């Protein structure tokens, strides 16, 4: 995608290094630009728009989420913001399932065990975990594009799937998935998986109170945003044995990761890589570039983020 852009005569590309730029590098690089393609690592706020200057027309976020972008400031500066919905649902749902299986079947614990010097005496109770395919209940919080892709995989695994979604009515059935209240979902699910955006209304949606509503011995998966979960409360729930495990791809305050999460064998962590499929990354990059080219050529953005 980058080479194609560079080949165009009407576009001059200023690409950073592999590593995300420091804040000052970012602000210096955006000065005088017409368009910026950014990732979740970059905070796009008033200071960014001031540094860019009046020529900036479009900011394309290479992510479906856009909690890194101050949309009000963008609107104030007349800058169009776009994201990459629809192209990463499969990869994110695959990763969600990888975490579900990793925690329920204790894959990482098994790998660590074999890498340790402990003698291996096989026993029938060794590393036993939940059989998801024996009718376990999966509760999907947020039945959007990614939530529905997770539901399809869960159905193929023989799980019973329910969902809670504040934009849908309780009792509605979407793609064969029954919508229930969050309270009922937490009380009935063996595995709860989160697929909501980070908004003021979803910050710490999973907290001491809602964790206590989860089934004893159940599991939590978070491939949404770290801020949706109160991590201290999650650690307490794991330590008390109320939750049996958790699979976490996103952390509050990334790139910092609470070392207490990493210290617990029942918690499997990945570094925000749920959408890191090769073809998916290409599609995300291409959609961001296509959004930029559309806007610079005076056409509507393909996937603008909703107004504030
Ligand atoms: C990205 C994500 O990898 O799309 C999102 O919202 O969280 C991930 O798919 C990440 O945001 C990179 O910008």
Boltz pocket constraint, residues with backbone or C-beta under 6 A from the ligand:
constraints:
  - pocket:
      binder: B
      contacts: [[A, 38], [A, 39], [A, 40], [A, 41], [A, 62], [A, 63], [A, 64], [A, 65], [A, 66], [A, 84], [A, 88], [A, 223], [A, 224], [A, 272], [A, 273], [A, 274], [A, 275], [A, 276]]
      max_distance: 6.0
